[in-house]
Amino acid sequence: MSFYRKFAGSMLLGMAAAGAAHAQAPSTAAASTPPTDPLQWLEEVAGEKPMAWVHQHNAVSTKELEGKPTFPALQARLKTILNSKERIPYVSKEGEYYYNFWRDAQHVRGIWRRTTLAQFQLPEPAWETVIDLDQLAAGENENWVWGGASCLYPKGERCLISLSRGGGDAKVVREYDVAKRAFVADGFTLPEAKSNASWINDDTLFVSTDFGPGSMTSSGYPRIIKEWKRGTPLEQAKTLYEARPDDMSAGAYKDFTPGHEYQFVERQIDFYSGEMFLREGDSLNKVPKPDDATAATMRDQLVINLRSDWKVNGTTYPQGAVLVTDFKSFMQGKQEFEVLFAPTATSSLDNMSVTKSAILLTTLDKVKNRLTELRHVNGKWQRRVVDAPKLGTLAASPLDAVDSDQYFLTVTDFLTPTTLYLATAGSDQRTKIKSLPAYFDASPYKVEQFESTSKDGTKVPYFVIMNKKTKYDGKNPTVLYGYGGFEVSLKPSYSSITGTAWLSQGGVYVLANIRGGGEFGPRWHQAALKENRQRAYDDFISVAQDLIKRKLTSPRHLGIMGGSNGGLLVGAVLTQRPDLFNAVVSQVPLLDMRRYNKLLAGASWMGEYGDPDVPEQWAYISKYSPYQNVFKDKKYPRVFFTTSTRDDRVHPGHARKMVAKMEEQGHDVLYWENTEGGHAGAANNDQQALMWALTYTFLQGQLK
């Protein structure tokens, strides 16, 4: 059970690194009228003419890239890695069993399976298949992609299964009886929509979905929360709360901790602010936290994470701090806090999770994780630093936040295969459960952390993974990856794909920790919001310049890559400093920032970028929007744009229109659109293998 609740529905992109996105209410200020876009026809997602354009461009790209001598072997190797049975099968506890969703060559769509904790600790656990998605899709003649399961605590016998057609965010929700291995006849069922459904008890759900006209926000998410009783039509569900149409969304959940079974309703105003209400009978009582702070209960305590300074009773608690207080007293007006964590110039909160008797607090210090246990004993908080690896990334995941002090600890870095341990709060002893095999020989490589100096003097850290024998002669093929948005931190992690497809081929890989991310807490993120967005791009450019200055590489051998918000990043930098690079990979990107808020979930990200319909805000957005800043008389490096027809978060029209415009101007670009896959860009392992083989074949051809 996650404690530090990042809002669901983010833009997180599971590619070489991660990225995220969300919402703000559209402004009521006077709007400017954008000029007519002659390429707007490409925004018709599945239209006959646009899809013919897509198929034509796919054919050109695949013919070129699949025709390279190195492509077949690379695709085969990546397919073997992604389908490997030696991958770590991460699990979550439901009732007495541990569940895992698994894809491989025999289960292309995947199986939802379970085992016991004792079995899971064995080298070859005995798995029991609960749902075979390949069989289900074939039997129902549907293009099902797994969307997750939410099971009723504590027994986990009834689950809400989410299924997506082709991998989009919109999902069908169906109630499933695990013991009978069957969907419940006349059970809880929601038609395809961007929905949230969660259990209250055996016969009652919180549900927010598309209830018809006016029930969704301008961001395309549900705004109405209802209580739905078993056996009653959805139309008769009792309305509990309605957010405003220009809010981002609304949702509700229940804390199942015995003795502290609170129910909460949340109004998400935008990605960075929201209101939280405690439901008591028929009344909703507002939790008096700052709107831009996140909060959650831990038994009788309320833990608050601040995004801004908060002055209370003469004391100012700093931005990025974690506070704790007695929940009932706080709701009655008492404002007395203890500080569980206070950030420094180099440290920030990364994540929090809860076991039966402890908070596991993961922090970042110079983009390296530390793990601390906090216990509330006899009214006082005790702190213990966990003896864990000092380099790389740590992730703690409790087995059962209500009933157990055991947790899984995942340890990873750039060159060490990811390892999963079983640990117990209160002890430094842990048992190694699973580990990835060494998919590539890491012994020739090293990791170094450098700093560049951005345009305004800010020091920007970045990691370099390279061969120990790398010569500083400016000739090394180098890929620079970045994200820089939505308070998401890019941390060291083991990537079998990067190691196999790039490092092993003689490449250098660079990960940039630019502003807009969360590596140094809210201040690092907020430094690049809205009118200050250019700082993220300046940071990224400064890293590229630093790599060139150090003679690690040169513009001829330097490429950049990013996905989602990172696709916007590399698109903006492409138009601003084309002289620095020889290859650009822009994946599922935002590019037309004039219309982004009108496309799919785009309106939900105005808290990050601003509102282009407000002239004062378009004035700064227009300066970096890639689609408006690409010109015929400029020379650009070659670009490979990738996206997905089924991405219902970031519209594929962004990439389509950018490619069409650049082609009209005479620029050399490649385009590949997967017809499945959602925002991840691929719906199964084979599609992932193809996507990455195309990507790295392109980079090898451009940068070597």
ZAMARGU-4260 file (C-alpha; in steps of 0.2 Angstrom, whole numbers, plus 5000, padded with zeros to 4 digits):
<rodrens>
0) 5000/5000/5000 | 5008/5016/4994 | 5009/5030/5007 | 5016/5045/4998 | 5001/5046/4986
5) 5007/5053/4969 | 4991/5057/4960 | 4985/5043/4949 | 4985/5046/4930 | 5002/5054/4928
10) 5011/5054/4911 | 5024/5042/4918 | 5033/5034/4904 | 5041/5017/4907 | 5055/5019/4894
15) 5074/5023/4897 | 5069/5034/4911 | 5053/5041/4918 | 5043/5057/4916 | 5026/5064/4922
20) 5011/5076/4920 | 4995/5084/4926 | 4982/5098/4928 | 4976/5116/4930 | 4960/5124/4927
25) 4958/5134/4911 | 4959/5153/4913 | 4944/5164/4911 | 4955/5178/4904 | 4953/5184/4887
30) 4958/5171/4874 | 4968/5174/4859 | 4962/5166/4843 | 4976/5154/4836 | 4979/5154/4817
35) 4971/5140/4807 | 4983/5125/4806 | 4983/5117/4789 | 4989/5101/4796 | 4976/5100/4809
40) 4968/5085/4799 | 4982/5074/4806 | 4973/5076/4823 | 4959/5064/4818 | 4967/5049/4827
45) 4959/5035/4817 | 4953/5044/4802 | 4956/5035/4785 | 4967/5049/4778 | 4978/5051/4793
50) 4980/5033/4795 | 4985/5031/4777 | 4998/5045/4781 | 5004/5035/4796 | 5006/5018/4787
55) 5016/5027/4773 | 5028/5034/4785 | 5030/5018/4795 | 5034/5009/4779 | 5048/5022/4775
60) 5055/5021/4792 | 5055/5002/4795 | 5062/4999/4777 | 5077/5010/4781 | 5080/5004/4799
65) 5076/4986/4798 | 5087/4985/4782 | 5102/4990/4792 | 5114/4975/4795 | 5114/4976/4814
70) 5095/4977/4815 | 5089/4959/4815 | 5102/4953/4828 | 5098/4968/4840 | 5079/4965/4839
75) 5081/4947/4842 | 5092/4950/4857 | 5080/4963/4864 | 5066/4952/4862 | 5075/4938/4871
80) 5079/4950/4886 | 5061/4957/4887 | 5053/4940/4887 | 5067/4932/4898 | 5060/4921/4912
85) 5074/4927/4923 | 5066/4944/4925 | 5061/4949/4942 | 5042/4945/4945 | 5037/4959/4956
90) 5022/4955/4967 | 5009/4963/4977 | 5000/4955/4992 | 4981/4952/4991 | 4974/4941/5005
95) 4986/4927/5008 | 4993/4927/4990 | 5006/4937/4981 | 5001/4942/4963 | 5011/4946/4948
100) 5007/4951/4930 | 5018/4943/4918 | 5022/4943/4899 | 5034/4932/4889 | 5035/4924/4872
105) 5021/4911/4877 | 5010/4924/4885 | 5011/4939/4873 | 4996/4949/4882 | 5001/4942/4898
110) 4994/4932/4913 | 4989/4937/4930 | 4996/4924/4942 | 4999/4921/4961 | 5009/4911/4973
115) 5013/4911/4991 | 5027/4920/5000 | 5036/4904/5004 | 5035/4899/4985 | 5041/4917/4980
120) 5057/4915/4989 | 5062/4899/4979 | 5072/4900/4963 | 5057/4893/4953 | 5041/4897/4962
125) 5025/4887/4958 | 5013/4900/4950 | 4994/4898/4949 | 4987/4907/4934 | 4971/4917/4939
130) 4968/4926/4922 | 4975/4922/4905 | 4973/4938/4895 | 4978/4930/4879 | 4964/4917/4881
135) 4952/4931/4887 | 4955/4942/4872 | 4953/4928/4860 | 4937/4922/4868 | 4929/4939/4868
140) 4937/4945/4852 | 4944/4960/4860 | 4961/4968/4859 | 4963/4968/4878 | 4979/4976/4887
145) 4980/4973/4906 | 4976/4989/4916 | 4978/4982/4934 | 4968/4975/4948 | 4961/4982/4964
150) 4956/4969/4977 | 4945/4971/4992 | 4955/4971/5008 | 4959/4960/5018 | 4954/4944/5009
155) 4957/4949/4991 | 4944/4937/4985 | 4934/4950/4974 | 4944/4961/4963 | 4940/4976/4951
160) 4950/4971/4935 | 4954/4985/4922 | 4956/4981/4904 | 4961/4993/4890 | 4958/4991/4872
165) 4975/4993/4864 | 4983/5001/4879 | 4975/5018/4881 | 4971/5026/4898 | 4952/5023/4895
170) 4948/5006/4903 | 4933/4994/4906 | 4931/4989/4924 | 4924/4972/4928 | 4922/4963/4945
175) 4931/4947/4946 | 4929/4932/4958 | 4946/4925/4961 | 4940/4908/4969 | 4928/4905/4954
180) 4941/4911/4942 | 4927/4921/4933 | 4920/4938/4931 | 4905/4941/4942 | 4888/4939/4933
185) 4879/4955/4936 | 4894/4962/4946 | 4901/4979/4946 | 4905/4984/4928 | 4910/5001/4921
190) 4910/5004/4902 | 4926/5011/4894 | 4931/5027/4901 | 4944/5036/4912 | 4937/5030/4928
195) 4942/5027/4946 | 4933/5014/4956 | 4938/5008/4974 | 4931/4997/4987 | 4921/5003/5003
200) 4915/4985/5007 | 4909/4969/4999 | 4894/4977/4992 | 4899/4996/4990 | 4911/5006/4979
205) 4917/5023/4977 | 4915/5027/4958 | 4920/5042/4947 | 4918/5039/4929 | 4910/5046/4913
210) 4892/5048/4919 | 4887/5057/4903 | 4887/5075/4897 | 4895/5087/4910 | 4902/5073/4921
215) 4920/5075/4915 | 4932/5089/4918 | 4940/5099/4904 | 4955/5088/4906 | 4945/5073/4902
220) 4945/5065/4919 | 4929/5062/4931 | 4923/5076/4942 | 4909/5067/4950 | 4911/5054/4964
225) 4897/5043/4969 | 4893/5028/4981 | 4887/5013/4971 | 4878/4999/4980 | 4878/4981/4973
230) 4862/4977/4963 | 4858/4995/4959 | 4860/5003/4942 | 4875/5015/4941 | 4862/5029/4937
235) 4855/5027/4954 | 4872/5028/4963 | 4872/5042/4977 | 4882/5057/4972 | 4894/5062/4986
240) 4904/5076/4978 | 4906/5086/4962 | 4922/5095/4958 | 4921/5110/4946 | 4921/5107/4927
245) 4938/5116/4926 | 4946/5106/4940 | 4957/5092/4935 | 4948/5077/4943 | 4940/5070/4958
250) 4942/5053/4967 | 4939/5044/4984 | 4947/5030/4994 | 4946/5021/5010 | 4960/5017/5023
255) 4956/4999/5029 | 4967/5000/5044 | 4957/4992/5058 | 4952/5006/5071 | 4956/5019/5058
260) 4945/5016/5044 | 4944/5033/5037 | 4935/5037/5020 | 4942/5052/5010 | 4936/5062/4995
265) 4949/5072/4985 | 4947/5086/4974 | 4962/5088/4962 | 4961/5106/4957 | 4977/5104/4947
270) 4992/5093/4947 | 5000/5103/4961 | 4985/5108/4972 | 4970/5099/4979 | 4958/5098/4993
275) 4955/5083/5004 | 4939/5079/5014 | 4936/5067/5028 | 4919/5058/5025 | 4909/5056/5041
280) 4892/5049/5038 | 4883/5061/5026 | 4896/5075/5029 | 4912/5080/5021 | 4924/5089/5032
285) 4939/5098/5024 | 4956/5092/5030 | 4964/5109/5034 | 4981/5106/5025 | 4988/5119/5012
290) 4981/5116/4995 | 4998/5112/4987 | 5003/5099/5001 | 5000/5081/5000 | 4993/5071/5015
295) 4989/5054/5021 | 4984/5045/5037 | 4995/5033/5046 | 4984/5025/5059 | 4980/5039/5071
300) 4993/5051/5063 | 4992/5063/5048 | 5008/5065/5038 | 5009/5081/5027 | 5022/5084/5013
305) 5024/5103/5009 | 5027/5110/4992 | 5028/5128/4999 | 5033/5136/5015 | 5019/5135/5028
310) 5018/5147/5043 | 5008/5140/5057 | 5007/5149/5075 | 5023/5159/5072 | 5033/5144/5065
315) 5038/5143/5047 | 5039/5125/5040 | 5050/5124/5025 | 5046/5119/5007 | 5049/5100/5005
320) 5047/5096/5023 | 5037/5081/5030 | 5026/5085/5045 | 5016/5074/5057 | 5002/5077/5069
325) 4988/5068/5078 | 4974/5067/5065 | 4959/5069/5076 | 4967/5084/5085 | 4971/5092/5069
330) 4953/5090/5062 | 4948/5098/5079 | 4959/5113/5075 | 4975/5109/5085 | 4990/5113/5075
335) 5005/5105/5083 | 5018/5096/5072 | 5034/5087/5072 | 5046/5088/5058 | 5050/5070/5051
340) 5061/5077/5037 | 5068/5094/5032 | 5077/5096/5016 | 5094/5103/5013 | 5102/5111/4998
345) 5107/5094/4991 | 5093/5083/4999 | 5075/5080/4996 | 5061/5068/4999 | 5059/5054/4986
350) 5046/5043/4993 | 5037/5036/5009 | 5028/5020/5012 | 5021/5012/5028 | 5023/4995/5037
355) 5013/4990/5052 | 5023/5000/5064 | 5035/5011/5054 | 5036/5024/5041 | 5050/5020/5028
360) 5056/5037/5022 | 5067/5037/5006 | 5077/5053/5002 | 5088/5059/4989 | 5105/5067/4992
365) 5114/5072/4977 | 5103/5060/4967 | 5108/5045/4978 | 5095/5037/4989 | 5095/5034/5008
370) 5082/5025/5018 | 5076/5029/5036 | 5064/5021/5047 | 5053/5031/5058 | 5043/5024/5073
375) 5030/5032/5084 | 5033/5025/5101 | 5025/5031/5117 | 5020/5047/5109 | 5038/5051/5102
380) 5046/5048/5085 | 5061/5037/5084 | 5073/5038/5069 | 5084/5024/5062 | 5095/5025/5047
385) 5094/5008/5037 | 5111/5001/5033 | 5108/5000/5014 | 5119/5002/4998 | 5125/5020/4997
390) 5126/5022/4978 | 5111/5020/4967 | 5092/5019/4969 | 5082/5011/4983 | 5064/5007/4983
395) 5054/5000/4998 | 5038/4992/4996 | 5028/4985/5011 | 5021/4968/5010 | 5005/4973/5020
400) 5005/4990/5027 | 4991/4985/5040 | 4997/4969/5046 | 5016/4966/5043 | 5033/4975/5046
405) 5040/4965/5031 | 5044/4975/5015 | 5053/4972/4999 | 5068/4982/4995 | 5074/4985/4977
410) 5092/4990/4975 | 5098/4996/4958 | 5111/5006/4949 | 5117/5009/4931 | 5129/4994/4931
415) 5123/4982/4944 | 5108/4970/4940 | 5093/4975/4950 | 5091/4965/4966 | 5075/4962/4976
420) 5077/4959/4995 | 5065/4954/5009 | 5068/4965/5024 | 5059/4969/5041 | 5057/4986/5049
425) 5068/4987/5064 | 5082/4976/5057 | 5096/4978/5044 | 5096/4960/5040 | 5088/4956/5023
430) 5086/4941/5012 | 5090/4941/4994 | 5075/4935/4984 | 5078/4938/4966 | 5090/4947/4955
435) 5091/4951/4936 | 5105/4941/4927 | 5119/4952/4919 | 5111/4955/4902 | 5127/4963/4897
440) 5145/4963/4903 | 5146/4978/4914 | 5164/4976/4919 | 5172/4987/4906 | 5161/5002/4911
445) 5161/5015/4925 | 5149/5029/4931 | 5154/5046/4935 | 5144/5061/4941 | 5148/5078/4934
450) 5140/5096/4934 | 5137/5108/4921 | 5134/5127/4923 | 5117/5133/4916 | 5114/5150/4908
455) 5109/5158/4925 | 5124/5150/4934 | 5114/5135/4942 | 5124/5119/4944 | 5116/5105/4935
460) 5121/5087/4940 | 5122/5073/4927 | 5128/5055/4926 | 5139/5048/4913 | 5140/5029/4910
465) 5155/5025/4899 | 5169/5012/4895 | 5184/5014/4907 | 5195/5016/4892 | 5185/5030/4885
470) 5196/5043/4877 | 5192/5061/4879 | 5194/5065/4860 | 5177/5071/4855 | 5173/5055/4845
475) 5162/5045/4857 | 5144/5041/4851 | 5134/5049/4865 | 5116/5049/4870 | 5110/5062/4882
480) 5093/5058/4890 | 5082/5070/4900 | 5065/5074/4906 | 5064/5089/4917 | 5046/5091/4922
485) 5032/5087/4934 | 5043/5085/4949 | 5049/5068/4943 | 5067/5062/4947 | 5078/5053/4935
490) 5088/5041/4946 | 5102/5027/4942 | 5094/5011/4937 | 5100/4995/4928 | 5094/4995/4910
495) 5097/4979/4900 | 5091/4988/4884 | 5103/5003/4886 | 5117/4991/4891 | 5114/4979/4876
500) 5109/4991/4863 | 5121/5006/4867 | 5135/5003/4879 | 5140/4987/4872 | 5140/4995/4855
505) 5153/5007/4860 | 5141/5021/4866 | 5142/5033/4880 | 5125/5036/4890 | 5121/5052/4899
510) 5107/5055/4911 | 5104/5074/4915 | 5095/5080/4931 | 5089/5096/4925 | 5077/5108/4933
515) 5058/5104/4932 | 5062/5087/4940 | 5061/5082/4958 | 5079/5078/4961 | 5081/5092/4974
520) 5063/5094/4979 | 5049/5106/4975 | 5061/5120/4973 | 5070/5111/4959 | 5054/5108/4950
525) 5046/5125/4953 | 5061/5134/4946 | 5056/5128/4928 | 5037/5131/4929 | 5027/5140/4916
530) 5036/5157/4912 | 5052/5149/4918 | 5051/5134/4907 | 5066/5139/4897 | 5077/5135/4912
535) 5075/5117/4909 | 5080/5118/4891 | 5095/5129/4896 | 5100/5116/4909 | 5099/5102/4896
540) 5109/5113/4883 | 5122/5116/4897 | 5125/5098/4899 | 5127/5095/4881 | 5140/5110/4880
545) 5149/5102/4895 | 5150/5085/4887 | 5158/5094/4872 | 5169/5105/4882 | 5176/5090/4891
550) 5179/5082/4874 | 5168/5067/4879 | 5159/5069/4863 | 5156/5082/4849 | 5141/5088/4840
555) 5144/5076/4826 | 5143/5061/4838 | 5130/5068/4851 | 5112/5063/4851 | 5097/5068/4863
560) 5082/5057/4868 | 5067/5060/4878 | 5049/5054/4880 | 5032/5063/4884 | 5037/5079/4892
565) 5055/5074/4888 | 5049/5073/4870 | 5045/5091/4871 | 5062/5094/4880 | 5072/5087/4865
570) 5060/5095/4853 | 5063/5113/4860 | 5081/5110/4861 | 5081/5104/4843 | 5074/5120/4837
575) 5085/5131/4849 | 5102/5123/4847 | 5102/5112/4832 | 5121/5115/4830 | 5124/5104/4846
580) 5118/5088/4840 | 5117/5075/4825 | 5102/5065/4831 | 5086/5067/4840 | 5074/5054/4847
585) 5057/5062/4852 | 5045/5049/4859 | 5026/5051/4862 | 5030/5070/4863 | 5021/5086/4866
590) 5026/5098/4852 | 5011/5109/4847 | 5010/5119/4863 | 4997/5131/4855 | 4984/5117/4855
595) 4991/5105/4868 | 4977/5110/4880 | 4964/5105/4868 | 4970/5088/4864 | 4965/5073/4875
600) 4972/5076/4893 | 4982/5091/4888 | 4971/5103/4898 | 4977/5094/4914 | 4995/5100/4912
605) 4992/5119/4912 | 4999/5119/4930 | 5016/5115/4922 | 5016/5124/4906 | 5003/5138/4907
610) 4987/5142/4897 | 4991/5146/4878 | 4974/5154/4876 | 4979/5168/4888 | 4990/5180/4878
615) 5002/5184/4892 | 5005/5165/4894 | 5006/5161/4876 | 5019/5175/4875 | 5032/5164/4884
620) 5025/5147/4878 | 5027/5153/4860 | 5045/5155/4862 | 5049/5137/4865 | 5035/5127/4857
625) 5044/5116/4844 | 5030/5116/4831 | 5030/5135/4830 | 5048/5137/4830 | 5054/5125/4816
630) 5059/5134/4800 | 5063/5130/4782 | 5079/5140/4782 | 5087/5132/4797 | 5098/5116/4797
635) 5092/5103/4809 | 5100/5086/4815 | 5090/5071/4809 | 5075/5067/4820 | 5066/5050/4824
640) 5049/5053/4830 | 5039/5039/4838 | 5021/5038/4845 | 5006/5027/4847 | 4989/5028/4839
645) 4982/5022/4855 | 4990/5035/4866 | 4975/5044/4874 | 4985/5055/4885 | 4997/5064/4874
650) 4989/5065/4857 | 4998/5057/4842 | 4994/5073/4832 | 5009/5082/4840 | 5022/5070/4832
655) 5012/5068/4816 | 5010/5087/4813 | 5028/5091/4817 | 5034/5078/4805 | 5023/5084/4791
660) 5028/5102/4794 | 5047/5097/4794 | 5045/5087/4778 | 5036/5102/4769 | 5051/5112/4774
665) 5063/5100/4767 | 5070/5093/4783 | 5076/5074/4784 | 5065/5066/4798 | 5059/5048/4801
670) 5042/5043/4809 | 5036/5027/4817 | 5018/5026/4825 | 5014/5010/4834 | 4995/5006/4831
675) 4994/5000/4849 | 5002/5003/4866 | 4995/5019/4874 | 5007/5031/4882 | 5020/5018/4885
680) 5022/5017/4866 | 5020/4998/4865 | 5007/4985/4871 | 5018/4970/4874 | 5036/4964/4875
685) 5038/4961/4856 | 5032/4978/4852 | 5044/4985/4865 | 5058/4976/4857 | 5054/4982/4840
690) 5052/5000/4846 | 5069/5000/4855 | 5078/4991/4840 | 5072/5004/4828 | 5077/5018/4840
695) 5095/5012/4844 | 5098/5007/4826 | 5094/5025/4821 | 5106/5032/4834 | 5120/5020/4829
700) 5118/5025/4811 | 5118/5044/4815 | 5131/5045/4829 | 5145/5032/4825
</rodrens>
